[in-house]
C-alpha cells in the first residue's frame, strides 16, 4: 500500500466476512502489501486460521448486529489507532423466487448482505473521514442482472451497491471514496456448495458444474478469490484516488454478453 521505505504509517484495513473466500484473499493480499489488517467473522476457528496465515488481527463479530459492529470498530481503533479502509464482504445466499422464500430467508439475506453494509458504514465512516480513507463493498453481478431463483440475493446486492454509491456522493466531499466490486462466479466455499446443489441432480461434479455455469462467460472459467481481491485492494489504495461511486465488474466478461445473440454462437435448449 505504501512504497518501501515510506515514512507514512501502514494503513489499517478492516475486512468483514474474512473467514474464507474473497474476504480471506483480501486480508492475505493486503497484509502482504504492508497493511495492518483486522478481520472479522462469525466462525472463530476459521477466522483464527486466516489470521495465523497472514498475520491479521481477528475479531469474532456478527456484522448484522448494531452493537457488535460498534464494538468491532472501537476494538480496531483501540488496537491499531486508526482506520483507513473498510471492506464490507459478509454475504449469504438463500436461493428461491418470491413465492418460494420464507420470511426468515428474506430477512437473513437482507440483514447479511445489505444491513451489514449500512452498519459498517455508520460505525466506520467518521474514522474514514479522519484518515481520508476508502470503503469497498463486495457486491455481485446478481445485483446488476436478473435471473430466476435469486430474488432476495439479487435485491440485497443491488441495494448494497446503491447504498455504497450514496456513500460516495455524501462523503466524497469529506475525502472518503466508496466503491463496489461485483464479482461473477468465484471459487469460494459458498460457490462450491452452490455447484454441488446445481450439479448433484444432473450427475455433475463441482468442476463440471463450474464449467457449465461459465460456459457463456467470455473467459470460460470462474474467478479465483485473489483476482477479486486484486480489484478490492486497487480501490482501497492510492492508485484509484479519483475513482469514487464506481461499480466495478470483475466477472470475466459475463455482463457484456448479449442474451439475444447467444443462439448464434451456441445451441441453446431449455434444461
N, C-alpha and C positions, 0 to 999 in steps of 0.2 A: 504494500500500500504506500510505502514511503521509500525513496531511494536509499540505497545503502549508504550509511554514514550521515544521514539526515539527522539534524538535531530536533526535529519535530517529534512529539510523543507518539508512540504507536497508537493507532486508532483502536477504539473498543467497539466491537460489534456484538449485538445480541441476536442470536438465531433461534427463533421459536420453531418447534417441531423438528428438532435436530437429532432425534433418536435413531434415524435411519434415512436412507434415500437421499433426496435432494438436500435436505437440511444438514445431514451429516457431511455431504460433499462440500457444501458451502463452508461449514465450520473448518473442515480439514484444509481447504484451499486458502481460506482467509488466514488461518494460523500459519500456514507455510509461507504466506506473503508477508508475514511480520505483524499481523494484527493480534491484539488481545481479544480472545473470543469467549463470550458467555453463551452457553447453550441451555435450552430448557425443553422439557418434555414430560410426559406422564409416566414413562416406563423407567424406573430408576436403574435397573441393570443395563438396559440397552444404552441409556444416556451415559452411564459411567464408562462403558466400553468406548463410546465415541470420544469422550473426554480424555481417557487414557491414551487413545491412539493419536490424538492431535494436540494435546496439551490445553484443551479448553477448560473453562470452569463450569461445572454442571449445576443446574438448579432444577429441582423437580417442581413443576408448576403446571396447573391447568389454565391455559390462556383463555378459556371461556368463562372464567370466574373473575369478576372485577377485583376482589380483594387480593387474590393470588397474583394477578398481573401487577397491581400496585406494589405488592411486597417484592415481587421479582425485580422490577425496575429499581426499587430502593436498594435491594441487595446488590445489584450490579453496580450502582453508584457508590455504595459503601465499599465494595471490594476493589473496584477499578478506578473510581474517582471521576469518571466521565462516560459519556455515551455518544458515539459518533455515527453508528448505523444500527438500524433495526431491520431484520428480515422476518416478515410475517409469513411463515411457511406451514403452520399447522393445517392439517386437512383430513377429511374423511369422505368416503364415497358410499352413499346408500342408494343403490340402484332402484329404479322404478319410475313409472309415469305418474301423472297426477292422481289417477284413480287407484293406483297401487300403493302409494306411500302412506305409511301411518303418520299420525301426528308426531310421534316420537322420532321417526326417521327425518321428517321435515325439520323439527326443532333442533335435533342434534346436528344436522348438516349445516343449517344456518348459523348456529352458535359457533361451531368449529371453524367453518370456512369464511364467515363474514363478521360475526360479532367479535371474534378474537382479533381481527384486524383493527376494528374500532377501539377495543380496549387497549391494545398495544400502542396504538397511535395516541390515544388520550393520555396514557401514562407517560409515554416516552417523548412526545413532541416538545415539551418545554426544554428538555435536555438536548434534543437535536437542534433547537433554536440556538442554544448556548454554544454548541460546537459547530454550527452551520453544517449539520450532518445530512444523512440520507435515509430514506425509508423505502424499502423494497418489498412489495407483495408478490408472493408466488401464486399466480392465478392458474389458468388453464385455457387452452383453446376451446374447451367446452363452454366457457363463458363468452365466446365470440361466435360460435357456430352451433346451431341447434341440431339435436339428434334425439331419437326416441329413447325412453327409459332412463333419462338422466335429469329429470325436472328439477329436483332440489339442488343437485350438484351444480348444474348449469346456472341456475338462478343465483346461487351463492357466489360462484366465481365471477359472474357478470357484476354482481353487486360489489364484490371486493375490488374489482378493477375500477369501477366508477368512484367508489369511496376513496381509493388511492389518488385518483385524478383530482378529486376535490381537495385533498390534502395539498397537492401540488399548487393549485390555484390559491389556496388560503395561506399556505406557509412559504411559498416561493419568495414573496417579498421580505420574509424574515430569514432567508438564507437556507431554507431546507428544500431539498429535492425529494420528490416522491414518484416512483415509477413501478410498473407492473411487468413481470416476466410471465409469459403464457407458454408453458411447455406443451408439446404434443406427447404422444406415448413415450414414457421414460421408464427404464428398468428400475423399478423400486419394489419394495415388499408389497405395497398396495396394488401396483400394476401386475405383479406376478400373480397375486390372488385373483385379480380380475381375469387374467389369462386362463387360470385353472377353471374358473367358473364359466368362461366363454367356451373354452376348448374341450372341457370334460365331456359334455353331451355329444360332441362331434368326434370324439376319439382322438383329439389333438393334444399333444404335449405343450408345455409352456413355449418352447421355441417355435413350434409350428403355429401356435396361436399368435405370437408376436408377428410372424411372417404374414399371417392372414390380415391382421388389423393394420399393418403398414404396407399392404400390397399396393395401395394407391398413393402412398407418400412418395414424392419425387426421389428422396434418398433411400427409399425401400428398407428402412430399418428404424427401430426405436432409438431414442437418445440414451446416452449414458448419463448418470447423475452429474458427473463432472462437467459435462457440456452445458447443463443448465446452470451449474454453479459458476462457470466462467462468465455467463451473462449477468448473474446477480452481482458478482464481485466487480464487474466493469461498472455497473450502475451505482455501486457503493463508492467507487473510487474517483479520483480527480480527473481521469481520462474522459469521464462523462459529465463534466462540470456544467455544461449547458443543455443537458438532457433532463427535462422535467415534465411530468404528466404524460410520459410515453407509455404505450403498451407494446412491449417487445415480444413478438412471437419467436419461439425457439422450437420449431416444430418440423424441421426437415422439409419445409415447403407444403405441409399439409393444407394450410388455409389458402394457398394460391390455386389449388386445383378447382376447375370449373366442373361441377357435377354434370352439367348438360353435355360436356364434351367427353366424359369418361367412356361412353359406349363406342367412341371412335378408336379408342386405344385398347379397350378390354371387352370381353364378352361378359355382360352383366346379366345375372338372373337372380330372382328372389330366393333367399335361402329357405 
